[in-house]
Amino acid sequence: MPRLKPCLLTSTTACFLLLTACGRHETAVEAGNRAQVLHQNIGAEPQDLDPHLMQTNQHFNVLLALYEGLTSYDPHDLHPVPGAADRWEVSADGLSYTFHLRAGGQWSNGDPVTAQDFVFSARRILSPGLGSPYSFYYDIVRGAQDFSTGKVKDFATVGIRAVDDRTLRIELRQPAPYLLFLLGGFAFMPVHRATVERHGAFDAPYSGWTKPGELVGNGPFVLSDWKPGQEIIVQRNPRYWDAARVRLQAIHFHLIDNLDTEERAFRTGQLHLTEYVPAGKLKTYHDTQPGLLQIAPFFHTYFYGFNTEKPPFNDVRVRRAFSLALDRERLVASQTGLGLQPAFTYVPPGVDGYSYDGNARLRFDPAEARRLLAEAGYPEGRGFPAVEITFASNNYHQEIAEIMQQMWQENLGLHLNLAIKEGRVYQEERVHRQYLLARAGWVGDYLDPHAFLSVYFADGGQNNTGFANPAYEQLVRRALDERDHARRLALYRDAETILLSDLPIIPLFFETSRHLVQPSVQGRYPNLLDYHPYQGMWLENK
């Protein structure tokens, strides 16, 4: 509840009637509504604001404010709309795209946005020295994969070139109907060359160019402050090409990674938007304040990943036993009101025409789980090494981990310890494979099976499991080359069969996006990818 300032009137009734005169602390939400300042929580603190090194989906919100790709997104259904480019042409064979940049496009420091900026940014993210986990998004571009893997040193062989200052051409190795959507994502966002190189080598990671006072972007907002552990603040960019449409004056991205603390901040008027909703609070909001609760389907699979390079999970029998011992229906039922669906496959629903119905679908079979564990040398769990269930500090993740811990105890006779990690530590340990069993998840960046199945290539920047299967990679690559839609989806099903058989990961459930949203937030619409451009958002009391 908002606190009252001391009231000097002796009459309680008079004090109540003159509450405004006595004074009441204005909440952040009330002040924000008045000044068009949005307060949004994004959970754990990002390691950096470099779009080519982003690690988690919720941090994409900040990037959407600071940068803009060639395309942007319609806020209702996310279909691609003009961004830094105001128009484009596509060749008849679907292999060549020509983009025309806006005449008045500027960086936040006043420099013009040019086609050379996009060429530089592509060379940077593809350079092996940067170590970007997202270079694989360029695999559809002619020559990009050979350059990113170091097979070819000359970037001129890559199919991205500036025809002139305002014309960019991208040539593909095969048609990619989702390219225009990809171009609005973080991997294709441009970075300001002079700023990057002023802080060292162009492919040096985490060199400091993204700090307040240094970062130069081309998005609707500019970075003004970053208070570690508290908030990241961005302010309206007057040089943005569509600045006249941007009504928000600033956004405060709060860094609260405890769900209960986040909910309390929302309830007391400190936040317009939460990143999540505590499961224990869902029924209360659903029953008493449903207008504040926003739950929608999400293109996201929640899973746990194995380190397949280290015992005991280098044995596929152990990995399968761990999966078979999990009752996903029970797990989902424990999270009442979230709208989750148990995941018996890896690719979530949402792709037109695609679903996996093969023999490798996951199931709950504790007897078979015990048989496999015994066959692997651990009858009734005897002799099994110490294994920790690793996850980032978060009440929701802890609840899930505790239920899994109980199931593995009941069905395999194993007692696994919980390892709760601070967000940055958790991310670093996963990237460097300093774990045995860790929570993970994947949000597709576009509505296609490739957005999920391309992750588990041996050299994939987001494949933190050590999984490598040439037959799997060949199927996924063949699918990318296949022009017949039905045959293409069939190849993806064959690839998913291999993934669900080898099980470098244990899919648990398909997620929903769920937020608490103040009624004053306008121009924000639920969608399958939970992307929300800020250009058309504003605050207004209804």
N, C-alpha and C positions, 0 to 999 in steps of 0.2 A: 504493500500500500504506500502511496506517496506520503511523505512526512510533512507535518504542518510546522511552520515557523512559530515560535512562541507568540501567543496572543495576549495582549495587555489588557483586554476588556475583562471585567469581573463577571459579567453575565454570560453564561454558557450559550444561552439563546442568541444573544446579540453577537457573540463571537461566531456562531454558526451562520447567522444571517450576513455577517460581514466577512465571510471567509476569504473572499477575494482581496478585500482591503487588508485583512490580517496577513495574507500572503500564503501561497502554497508553492512548494518546490515544483518547478516545471520539469517534467520527465524528458529524457532524451528524445522519446518518440514525439511528444507534444512540441518540443522545440524544433525537431526535425520536420514535422508536418508544416510548421510555420515557415521554416527557412529552406525547404526542399533539400533536406539532408537525410539520406537513408542510412539506417543502422542495421547492418546485416552480419550475422555470424557465419564464419567459414570453418570453424573447428580448429584443428591443429595448425600451427604456424608453418607457412611454406619455407623451404630452405632458400629459395631464390624466386625472383619474379622474371626470370629468363624463360620466354615461351618455349625455347628449344630444350629446356631441361626440367620442365614441369613434371611433378611426380603424382599428384592426386587430383581427382576430378573437381573437388570443391574449390580448388585454387584457380580453376579455369574462370571462375567468376571475376577474379581480379584482372586476369588477362583480357577478358572481354571488355573491361573498362579502359585498359591502357593501350591496347593494340587493335588493329583491324586488318584482316586479310583482304585478298582480292574480292572475296564475296563476304556477305554477312548473312544473318538469319531473320526470316520473318518470325516475330514473337509468338504467333498463334500456332503454327505447325512446323516451323523451322525450315521451310523450303528456302533454297538459296536466293538471295536478293543482292543487288549491287552493293559493293563495299568500297574499297579503295579503287576498284575498277568500276566504271559506270556502265560498261557494255562489253560484250565479247562475241566472238564467232567460233563455231565448231565445224571442223571439216566433215565432209560427207562420210568418211570412214571412221569418224570418232577418235582419231589419233592425234589431232592437232587443235589446240585451243589458242586463240589470239585475244588478249585482253587489252583494253584501252583504259589507261588510268585517268582519273579525274584531272581536269586542267588546274583546279585550285587546291589539290591535295597537298597538305603540309604536315611536317612533323611538328611536335609541340614546341620546338625551338625556332620554328619559322622556315626551316629548310624545306624545299619541295620534295614530295614523295615521288620517286622515279622508278622506272622499270629496273634500273641497275640495283636498287635497294633490295628488290625481290630476288635478283640473281645472287647478290652477296649473301642474303639470308639463307638461300637454298644451299650454297656452297658451304656455309658455316655449319648448318645442321647435318649435312652429309659428311663433313670432314671427320675422319676417324679420331683425330685428336680431341674433339669436343666430347665424344662419347655420349652423344644424345641417345636416350632410350627410344626416340621416336623417328629415327631416320628411316625405319622400314615403311613409313607411310609414303615415302617417295619411290618405293619399288616399282610402282606403275609407270614412272617416268623413264623414258629411254636413257639407258646408261647410268642411272642413279645408283643402282645396286653395286655395279662394278666399282664405282668411285667410292662409295661408302665403305666397302670392304677392303679398299686399298689395292684392288687388282689393277685399277687404272688411276694414274696420277693427274691426268689432264682434265680439268673440269669442263673444258670445251666439248668433251664427248657427251656430256649430260644434256638432255633435251630441254633445257631452260635457258632462254637467251633474251636479251633486250634488243628489239628491233630498232628502237629509238628511245628517247627519254620517257615517252608515255605509252609505249607499246611493248608488251611482253608476250612471248610465245612459249607454250609448253607442249612438248611432243611426247606422246605416250608409247609404251611398248605394246599395249593392247588397250582396247576400249575400257573405260572405267566410268560407268554411268553415275557413280557417286562422287566424281572428282569435284564438281562445283560445291558440294557440301563440305568435302574435306578442306577446300581452300579457305573456309571460314574458321578452321580450327587452329589450335595453338602451333602445330608443327609447321604450318604455312604462314604464320604471322611474321611480318618483317621486323627486323631490328635495325637500329640506326648505326650505320657503319662507323662514322667518325667517333661516336661515343664508345662503341665496343673497342675500337683499336686504340683509343686514348688510354685504355686501362690494360693494355697488353696485347698479346697475340689474339687474332680474331677467333681462334678456336680454343682459347683458354677458358675452361669452365670456372664459374664462380669467381670472376675477376673483380667484382665490385661495381660494375657499370649500372646495376639495377637499384642502387641505393637512392634515397631521396636527394634531390639536388643534382643527380647524375643522370637518371633514367630519362631518355627521350623516346616518346611513343607517338603513334599516329591515331590513337583511339579517341573516344569522346571525353576521356578524363586523363588527368596527369597525376603522377604520384607526388604528394605533398609531404607525407610523413609516414614513418614506420616506427611504432613504439613496440619493441620486442616483447612478446608475451601479452600484449594488450590489443593493439589494433593497427591496421594499415589504412591510411586516409588518402583518398583521391579527390581531386577537385575538377570541376567542369573545365574542359579544354576549349578556350575561345577560338583556337585555330583549327579545330576539327571541321571538316567540310560541311557537316550537317549540324553545326552547333546551334542553329536557330531552333532545331527540334528537341534539343536536349534540355529538359526542364529541371532535372535534378542538379543542384549546385555542388553537391559533394556526396561521397559514400564513405562511411566508416565500416571497414571490414573488421569485425571483432574476432579475436583469437581465443575463443572459449572452447576447450576440448572436453569439458565435463558436461554431460547432458542435463543433469539436475541443475547445475549452475546456469546453463544456457536457458532452460525453461524458466527459472526464477527471474533471470534478467528480462525475458520477454514479458512475464507476468507483471513485473514492476515497472514496465514502460521504458526499459533500456534498449530494447531491440524491436525493429519492425519485422525482421525475418529470422527464423532459426534455421540451422543446417539440418537438424533432426528433431524428433519428438521422443522423449523417454516413453518406453512401452507402458510403464506404470501410470502415465498421465493421459494416455490416449482415450481411455473410457471416460475419464472426467471431462475432457474437452469435447468428446463426441456427444456426451449426454447434456452438458450444460452450455457449451459455447462452440457448437459445430461450425459456426461461421469463421472461426479462427483457424480451423484445422484443414490442411490441404494435403490429401493423399492421392497419388496418381501412379499408374503403371510406369515402370522404369526399365530401360534397356540395360540391365545390370545383373550380373551373376555374382553372388556372394559365395566364396569358397575358401578352402585352406590349401596351401601349397606345400609339397614335400621338397626337401633337398634330396634329389634322386642320386646325387653323387656320393652321399655318405650313408653308412649303415645306421639304422636298419632299413632305411627307405630306399636304398639302392636295389632292394629286392621287391619286384612287382607284386609278389604274393603278400607281402606285408602291407603294401599300399592298398591292395584290393581288400584285404581283411579289415583295414581301418574304415574303408568306405562301406563295406557290407554290414559293419557293426553299428551303423548310424541309422536311426529311425527318423527320416526327414519329416514325415508327417507329424510326429510328436514334437520335433524341433520347431516347426512352423506353428503348431497349435499353442506352444508356450508363449508365443509373441502375439497375443490377442490384439486384434484390431489393426495390425500393420498391413494386411492385405497381401502377405507374402505367399508365394507358390513354391512347393518343394521342387527342387531341381534334380531330375533324374537324367538330365542331359547337361551339356555345357552352354550351347547357344540359347539365349532366352527367346520367348515368343516376341513377335513384333515384325519379323521379316516376311513380307508377302510371299507365300508359296513355299516357305521353308519350315520344316519341323523334322526332328530326328525320331524315328520309330524303329531303329534297328535292334539287333540282339544285344548290343552293348549297353542298353539303357541301365542305369543304376537301380539298385533295389536294396531292400533291407532283408538280410539273411544271416542272422547271428551264428547259426550252426555252420554254414559254409565259411563264415569269417573265422571261427575257431579252428576249423579244419585247415584252412590256408595258413593260419599263424603257426599251428603245430608243424605243418609241412615245412615251413620256413625255419624251424628249429626252436620254436618258443611254445611248447605245449602248455596250455592254460596260462600263458604269459610268463612262464618260468624262464629266467635268464635274459629277459628283455632289457635292453639298456635304458638308462635314464633319458627321457625325452620330455622336453618342455613344449607346452602349447603357447606359442608366442603371438601376441597381439598388441596393438597400440592402446594406450590408456583411454578407455571409453567404456562407460557403463553397459551400453548395448553389446559391444563386442565381448565384454566380460560375461554377461548373461549367457550368450551363445556358447562361449568356451566352457563355462561351467556345466552346461547341459551335455556337451560333447564329452567332457571329462567323465561325467557320470555314466554315459552310455558305454564308453570304452572300458570303464571299470566293471560294469554289469555284464557286458557281452564278451569281453576278451580277458578279463581278469587283470587289466593293466591299470596302474595308477600313474597318471601323468600330471606333472606339476604345471601350474599356470605361471607364465612369464609375462608380466605387464610391463610394457616399454613406453617411455616417452616418445612422442610422435616422430621426432627426427631420428632418434636412435633406432626405432623400429624400421623406418624407411632405409636407413643406411645398412642395417644388418640384412635386410632382404636383398638389397642391391648387390651386396658383397657375399651373399649366400652364407651368412654367419648364423644359420638357424637349421633346425631339423624339420619343424612343422610350424607354419606361420599362417595367420589369417591374411587373406588377400581378397581381391574382387576386381572385376573388370567391367567398365562401362563402355559400351560401343560408341564410337565417335560418328557412326553413320549406320543406317538400318540395312545391314548386309551381313551374311555369315562371315565374310572375310574380315570384318572388324574384330571378330573374336578369334577365329582360327589362325589368322596370320601371326598372332602373338607368340605361338609356341614353336617358332623356328629356332634352330640351335643357336644362331647368332642374334636372335631377337632381343632388342634392348629391354623389353619387359618380361622376358622369359627368365625368371629368377629361380627356376627349379633344376636347371641342368639337363632337362629333357632334350633328347635329340633323336629324331627318327626320320631318316631320309625318305622313306616311303610316304610318311605323313606330309612332309614338305612338298614332295613331288605332286601329290594330289591337290594340295592347296594352290600351288603354282599353276597346275593344269587348269584348275577351275578359273583362275584369273584370266587365262588365255582363251577359255571356252566362250564362244559367242552365243551358243544356243542356251537359253535360260534354264530349261529343264535339265539338260545334261550338266550344266554348271552346278546346279543345286545338288544333283546326284553325286558329283565329285566331292562336294563339301560334306555330304552325309558319309561317304566312305572315309574321309579324313577324320570326321568326328568319331567314327567307330574305332579308329586307332587310338585317338586321344582318350576315349572312355575305357579302352582296354588296358592301355599302358598306365593311365591314371597318375600323371605327375601332379595333378590337383584333385581335390574332392569337392565337386560342386555340391552346395547345400540347399540354396533356395534362390529364387528370382526375386529381386528387391522391388520395392516401391520407393518413390520419392515421397517424403513426408516432411512438411514444414508447418510451423505456426506462423501465420501471416496476419499482421494488423490490418483492419479494414481500410485504413488510409492508403495502402499500397495499391496503386492503379497501374494498368498496362503490363501486368505480369500474368502469364497464362500457363497452366499445366501442360506439359508435353512429354513425350516418351524419353527424351534425352535430358530433360531438366536444365536446358539452356535458356537463359533469359537475358536478351540484350537490354542494355540500360538506356539506349537512346530514346525509347518510347515510354519509359516508366516515369511516374510522378507520384506525389503524395497529396492526398486530398481527403479531408474528413467527410464521410458520407453519413 
